[in-house]
Amino acid sequence: MSVLRNRQPSCVPLVAHEKGRTTDSDEITVSLYENEVPSFIEREMEKLYENVFSSFSKARVESDGRNASAYVVRMGSKVTTVFLFWRRDRKVEVINEVIPVNEDDVRFFSDTIFSAFPSVTAITFQAVQASISRLPFPYQRFNCLEDIVLTLPATPQAYLASLGKSTRQNIKHYLKAFQRSFPSYRFEIFVKSEVSEQHIREIVRLSGARMAVKKKVSLHDDKKTKQLIELVRMHGFVAVETIDGRVCAGVICTRSGANYFMHVIAHDPEYDRYSLGTLCCYLTICECIERSGKEFHFLWGRLEYKYRFLGLQRELDRVVVYRSPAQFLLNGDIALKIAFRGYGRQLKRWLLDPKRTNSLIGRVLSKGVEGVRKLSRFSLRFSTGRDGDSTN
């Protein structure tokens, strides 16, 4: 494979011709846009990924003043891959998350970055569906999160019929009981510019209060709440349940293409006996179906209700690629931290498996794991600000 580089101030095109290919339409072109993101990127990313966690909008909202760069692969005139990334010091961090990334994607991107930026020693993919078995570079790969995803049927009626018998009965029973007990009850959807900052803050407050009861720490501080408000106003909606105009439950979602992403769900514990959180989640999913949604992402946190609503688990990995074996050793602090997180997560999942937690020793070990998690949560937060079920 021959590579031609034409140096320009902001865009460095890399043109690669595959062996045996002769037509112009088969030409593969790779372009690097350093410290800038061209206007076409947002449109192409939504078309390719339909994922708010792989969007320029989210990167822009969470940039903290950093300038993102873009990597674009074209087959002829068709864009086939877009990765946004930040380059800082000697590291590159890929912004795209929660999407499938195959071995060719990682290899081609790593080769391009290491060739274009001789000072870069390590590249990190934070949370992707990695399909990798071998690379020409040293690398680490550890599971770091799970995305629990519901494939949406054609109609709300079909969805209700697909749920388990007890779930269907509970939804019907509690919805009738709640409407009967509270005649002023309303379920409403507010989209993009209609979204009220007050609604989002109230739902985040309810979520934080419930997590505090469980002795968990919410990551939705004021800064992240402001970011969420901005993102939802561009790409989302808020589902709100009210009684006499007061918020008693809600779901905060974003949308990319035909896919929906649930960032926060919460309800007032005063209405626990009506399973209000379950009702709000179900009605929100039905709303996404009505809007021709394809997938509903419950995101991270292996909570039972997500599976009860027919979500299926997709594993997300953190992948770190090093320029050479020597650089792997020189980046030992990163390598050890990645390994510590990865093996710690594996151990926790093994210990918290229901087959083990039923025994006395299993329960003791589970309590120990929970204690360690609480102590390490502040120092080992993901750079994207997530730690398990914190959004729920």
Secondary structure, 3 states (H helix, E strand, C coil): CEEEECCCCCEEEEEEECCCCCCHHHCEEEEEECCCCCCCHHHHHHHHHCCHHHCHHHHHHCCCCCCCEEEEEEECCEEEEEEEEEEECCEEEECCCCCEEEHHHHHHHHHHHHHHCCCCCEEEEEEEEEECCCCCCCEEEEEEEEEEEEECCCCHHHHHHHCCHHHHHHHHHHHHHHHHHCCCCEEEEEEHHHCCHHHHHHHHHHHHHHHHHCCCCCCCCHHHHHHHHHHHHHHEEEEEEEECCEEEEEEEEEEECCEEEEEEEEECHHHHHHCHHHHHHHHHHHHHHHCCCCEEEEECCCCHHHHHCCCEEEEEEEEEEECCHHHHHHCHHHHHHHHHHHHHHHHHHHHCCHHHHCCHHHHHHHHHHHHHHHHHCCCCCCCCCCCCCCCC
